[in-house]
Amino acid sequence: MESNSKMIILVTLIMLLSVIPMAFLGSNKQVPVPDLKNNSLVLTGDGVFQAKVIKLNNYLSFVGLSYSNEDKLIRQMINKINYVNCTVNSADCKVKVGLNPYGAGYRDEVIIRLKNESDANYVGFRLSYRLNYLLDTSPSYLTSYALVPSSVFLTGSTKIGNLTVVAKNISSLAYVSYTNNKDSVIKVKCDKVTYSKQGILMKAPSCIDTPQNYGNKFGLDYFTIIKNTKQFNKTLDLNLSFSSAYFKALGNFTNSNISDELNFADVSLSPDNQSIEVVTKNISKVNEIKQKLSAYNITREEKTAFVQFPSSIELENKTYEVLTTNGKIALNFPINQPEGSQKVKLRINVLFDEVVKIQAPTKE
């Protein structure tokens, strides 16, 4: 009986030693209880990654803001592209108007189905160019060009807080410029991504590309612009009335009091005092500004006129619509250009059937 009692005590002792952590034996220290609230296995944040386009959908989306819930002008702009009929919503074209979720006014979304993948550049640019005349795309959460929903693989790394997060071919939905093709590689901004504490990207619900990928507000690459731009020369009868003048000069302005001498104008000196820019709306002061800058190297001088311009123009037997703001465009002229009605030589650039640039000669 006594031997059985000893055996029971020995077995009990062995079991206790196997269960109780050794840290509790021979020590008064306690093992800290983990803070479960601050010990999440995954984190969330926003980051920028490289994206390789795997698949593009066959429709374009353009979103802008307005202060009217009327979509008539939007539909008219789209119809003038002569690609789809958007007079009413259909499978080919939809216009959706709703309240702006971020502030006052309305959110306008246009969706156009592409008939062919090769139409993306032509339709995407014309849609973007035209709707920027009607809708506000300036908020940072919008783009000024049409987007295509796409499937992408995210690669590369980004800093989120103090941690470098690495993407290893994580699939995601991304909204990219209409100019992209399958296998294009761009940078995209991804919101609310999930990543591990070791810095490995686990999930990215949705991403969007940015104008920094393209260098212009319409999402076009430089090669596409060069390849598809046509340049024309045209002489028109215009009535010139100048609204402002601009000068830029180089030199040492460190000990100069020229800002006080030109206090009737907006004067801006560079931080190193080696260049100056002068803008005035008082055209009668042009000669005075020129005289004050005569001791320096004037690199640019011109006057601006807001000219009433025709709504269409014929170039090599083809008629192009000219989009304007209240029927006027801004043209720069040599500083000594006279006012009044006169024949003016113009250089006109057309891109994908849109008149995108009108210039008058700025040198005499």
C-alpha positions in Angstrom: 0.0 0.0 0.0 2.8 2.3 0.9 4.6 1.6 -2.4 1.5 2.4 -4.3 1.2 5.8 -2.5 4.7 6.7 -3.4 4.1 5.8 -7.1 1.0 8.0 -7.2 2.9 10.9 -5.7 5.8 10.5 -8.3 3.4 10.3 -11.3 1.6 13.5 -10.0 4.9 15.3 -9.7 6.0 14.4 -13.2 2.7 15.6 -14.6 3.0 18.9 -12.8 6.5 19.5 -14.1 5.4 18.8 -17.7 2.5 21.3 -17.5 3.9 24.2 -15.5 6.4 26.4 -17.4 9.9 26.2 -16.1 9.9 30.1 -15.7 7.6 29.6 -12.6 10.0 27.3 -10.9 12.6 28.9 -8.6 11.6 32.4 -9.6 9.3 35.2 -8.5 9.2 36.7 -12.0 5.8 36.6 -13.9 5.5 36.0 -17.7 3.7 39.1 -19.2 0.3 38.6 -20.6 0.3 39.5 -24.4 -1.7 42.6 -25.4 -4.1 41.1 -27.9 -5.5 44.4 -28.9 -2.1 45.6 -30.3 -0.9 42.3 -31.5 -2.9 41.9 -34.7 -1.5 39.4 -37.2 -2.2 41.7 -40.2 -2.1 45.4 -40.8 -3.9 47.8 -43.3 -2.8 50.9 -45.1 -2.4 52.7 -48.4 0.6 52.2 -50.8 1.9 52.6 -54.3 3.0 49.5 -56.2 4.0 48.4 -59.7 1.2 46.8 -61.7 1.4 44.6 -64.7 -1.9 44.6 -66.7 -3.2 41.1 -67.2 -6.6 41.8 -68.7 -8.6 44.9 -69.8 -12.4 45.2 -69.9 -14.1 46.5 -73.0 -15.5 49.7 -71.6 -14.4 53.1 -70.5 -15.4 55.0 -67.4 -15.2 58.8 -66.9 -16.2 60.5 -63.6 -16.5 64.2 -62.9 -18.4 66.6 -60.7 -20.9 69.3 -61.6 -23.4 71.6 -59.9 -26.3 70.5 -62.1 -28.2 67.2 -62.2 -28.9 67.8 -65.9 -27.1 65.4 -68.2 -28.2 66.9 -71.6 -24.9 68.7 -72.3 -22.9 65.6 -71.4 -24.9 63.5 -73.9 -24.5 66.1 -76.6 -20.7 66.1 -76.1 -20.5 62.3 -76.4 -22.7 62.2 -79.5 -20.4 64.6 -81.3 -17.6 62.0 -81.1 -19.8 60.0 -83.5 -18.9 56.7 -81.9 -22.0 55.7 -79.9 -25.5 57.2 -79.6 -25.9 58.4 -76.0 -29.2 60.2 -76.3 -30.6 57.6 -73.9 -28.9 55.0 -71.8 -28.2 51.7 -73.6 -25.7 48.9 -73.5 -23.3 51.1 -75.6 -23.4 54.2 -73.5 -24.7 55.2 -70.0 -24.7 58.5 -68.2 -25.4 58.3 -64.4 -26.0 61.4 -62.3 -26.0 61.1 -58.5 -25.2 63.2 -55.4 -21.6 64.0 -54.8 -20.7 61.7 -51.8 -17.8 64.0 -50.9 -19.5 67.4 -50.9 -21.8 69.8 -52.7 -23.1 69.2 -56.2 -23.4 66.0 -58.3 -21.3 63.1 -59.4 -21.5 62.3 -63.1 -20.3 59.0 -64.5 -20.1 58.1 -68.2 -19.6 54.5 -69.3 -18.9 53.7 -73.0 -18.6 50.2 -74.4 -15.7 49.8 -76.9 -16.6 48.1 -80.2 -13.0 47.2 -80.7 -9.9 47.2 -78.5 -8.1 49.3 -81.0 -10.6 52.1 -80.5 -9.5 52.8 -76.9 -7.0 55.7 -77.7 -9.3 57.5 -80.1 -12.5 57.3 -78.0 -10.8 57.6 -74.6 -9.0 60.8 -75.5 -11.9 62.5 -77.2 -14.2 61.5 -74.3 -11.7 62.8 -71.7 -10.9 66.0 -73.6 -14.5 66.9 -74.1 -15.9 66.1 -70.7 -13.1 68.2 -69.0 -14.9 71.2 -70.5 -18.1 70.3 -68.7 -17.1 68.5 -65.5 -14.7 69.2 -62.6 -12.0 66.5 -62.2 -9.7 68.5 -60.0 -10.2 66.6 -56.7 -7.4 64.2 -55.9 -9.7 61.2 -55.8 -10.6 61.7 -59.5 -8.6 61.5 -62.7 -9.0 63.8 -65.7 -8.9 60.9 -68.2 -11.1 57.9 -68.9 -10.3 54.7 -67.0 -10.6 51.0 -67.9 -11.3 48.4 -65.1 -8.4 45.9 -65.4 -7.0 42.8 -63.7 -3.4 43.3 -62.6 -0.5 41.7 -60.8 1.1 43.9 -58.1 4.8 43.7 -57.7 7.6 45.8 -56.1 7.6 47.5 -52.7 6.3 50.6 -51.0 6.6 52.3 -47.6 3.6 52.1 -45.4 4.4 53.9 -42.2 7.8 52.7 -41.1 7.5 49.4 -42.8 8.5 48.4 -46.3 5.8 46.3 -47.8 6.6 43.9 -50.7 4.1 42.7 -53.3 4.8 39.3 -54.9 2.4 39.0 -57.8 -0.7 39.8 -55.8 -3.8 40.0 -58.1 -6.0 43.0 -57.9 -8.6 45.1 -59.7 -7.1 48.3 -61.0 -8.6 51.3 -62.9 -6.0 52.3 -65.5 -5.8 54.8 -68.3 -7.4 53.8 -71.6 -4.0 53.9 -73.3 -2.7 50.8 -71.5 -2.4 47.4 -73.2 -2.1 43.9 -71.9 1.4 43.5 -70.2 1.7 47.3 -69.7 3.6 48.0 -66.4 2.6 51.2 -64.5 2.5 52.4 -60.9 -0.9 52.3 -59.1 -2.1 53.7 -55.8 -3.9 51.1 -53.7 -6.1 51.9 -50.7 -6.8 49.8 -47.7 -4.3 47.0 -48.6 -3.7 44.1 -46.1 -0.2 43.1 -45.2 1.7 41.1 -42.6 3.8 42.4 -39.8 6.7 41.0 -41.8 6.0 43.4 -44.7 4.4 41.0 -47.2 1.4 42.2 -49.1 -1.6 39.9 -48.7 -4.5 41.6 -50.4 -5.3 44.8 -52.4 -9.0 45.3 -53.0 -8.8 48.1 -55.6 -6.1 50.3 -57.1 -6.0 53.3 -59.5 -3.3 54.7 -61.7 -2.2 58.4 -61.6 -1.3 61.1 -64.1 2.4 60.8 -63.0 2.5 57.7 -65.2 1.9 59.7 -68.3 3.2 63.3 -67.9 -0.1 64.9 -69.1 -3.6 65.3 -67.8 -5.2 63.0 -70.5 -3.4 59.8 -69.7 -1.6 59.6 -73.0 2.0 58.5 -73.4 4.4 60.7 -75.3 4.7 58.4 -78.3 1.0 58.3 -78.9 0.8 62.1 -78.8 3.6 62.5 -81.3 2.2 59.8 -83.6 -1.3 61.1 -83.8 -0.9 64.9 -83.7 -1.4 66.9 -87.0 -0.3 70.5 -87.3 -1.9 73.1 -89.6 -1.3 76.8 -90.4 -4.3 79.0 -90.7 -4.8 82.8 -91.1 -8.0 84.2 -89.5 -9.4 87.7 -89.0 -9.4 88.4 -85.3 -10.1 91.4 -83.1 -7.3 91.6 -80.5 -7.8 93.3 -77.1 -5.0 92.5 -74.6 -5.8 91.7 -71.0 -2.3 91.1 -69.5 1.4 91.1 -70.2 4.2 88.8 -68.9 8.0 89.3 -68.7 10.7 87.0 -67.5 14.4 88.1 -67.1 17.6 86.7 -65.8 20.3 88.5 -63.8 21.5 89.4 -60.4 18.6 91.1 -58.5 20.2 90.7 -55.0 20.6 94.5 -54.3 17.9 95.6 -56.7 14.8 97.5 -55.6 12.9 96.6 -58.8 10.0 95.1 -56.9 9.3 98.5 -55.4 9.8 100.2 -58.8 7.2 97.9 -60.3 4.7 97.9 -57.4 1.8 98.2 -59.9 2.6 94.7 -61.2 2.9 91.2 -59.7 6.6 90.6 -59.2 8.1 87.3 -58.3 11.8 86.8 -57.6 13.5 83.4 -57.6 14.9 82.3 -54.2 18.5 82.9 -55.4 17.6 86.3 -56.8 18.8 85.3 -60.2 15.5 85.6 -62.2 12.4 87.6 -62.1 8.8 87.2 -63.4 6.5 90.2 -63.9 2.8 90.1 -64.7 0.6 93.1 -65.2 -3.0 93.7 -66.2 -2.2 97.3 -67.0 -1.2 97.1 -70.6 -0.2 100.8 -70.6 2.7 100.0 -68.3 4.3 97.5 -70.8 7.0 100.0 -72.0 7.8 101.0 -68.4 8.4 97.4 -67.4 10.5 96.8 -70.5 12.6 99.8 -69.6 13.2 98.7 -66.0 14.3 95.3 -67.2 16.5 96.6 -70.0 19.7 96.1 -67.9 18.9 92.4 -67.6 18.5 89.5 -70.0 14.9 89.4 -70.9 14.1 85.8 -72.0 10.4 86.0 -72.5 7.9 88.9 -73.1 4.4 88.5 -74.4 0.8 89.8 -74.2 -2.3 87.8 -73.8 -5.7 88.4 -75.5 -8.9 86.5 -74.9 -10.2 86.3 -78.4 -13.7 85.6 -79.6 -13.2 82.5 -81.7 -15.3 80.6 -84.3 -17.0 77.4 -83.0 -15.6 75.5 -86.0 -12.7 75.7 -88.3 -11.9 74.2 -91.7 -8.4 72.6 -92.1 -7.5 70.9 -95.4 -11.1 70.4 -96.4 -12.2 69.0 -93.1 -14.3 70.8 -90.5 -13.2 70.6 -86.8 -15.2 71.8 -83.8 -13.3 74.2 -81.6 -14.1 73.8 -77.9 -13.9 77.2 -76.0 -14.8 78.7 -72.7 -17.7 81.0 -73.3 -16.7 81.3 -76.9 -13.2 82.7 -76.2 -9.7 81.3 -76.2 -6.5 82.8 -74.8 -3.7 83.6 -77.3 -0.2 85.0 -76.6 1.4 87.6 -78.9 4.6 89.5 -79.1 4.8 92.4 -76.6 4.6 95.0 -79.4 1.6 93.4 -81.2 -1.0 96.1 -81.9 -4.6 95.9 -80.8 -7.7 95.9 -83.1 -9.0 93.9 -86.0 -6.4 92.2 -88.1 -5.3 89.1 -89.9 -3.5 86.7 -87.6 -1.4 83.7 -88.5 -2.2 80.7 -86.3 -0.6 77.3 -85.8 -3.2 74.7 -84.9 -2.6 71.2 -83.5 -5.2 68.5 -83.9 -5.1 65.2 -81.9 -7.6 62.4 -82.6 -9.9 64.9 -84.4 -9.9 67.4 -81.5 -8.4 70.9 -81.8 -6.1 70.8 -78.8 -3.8 73.8 -79.3 -4.0 77.1 -81.1 -0.9 79.4 -81.1 -0.1 82.7 -82.5 3.6 83.6 -83.1 5.1 85.1 -79.9 8.2 86.4 -81.6 8.2 89.4 -84.0 
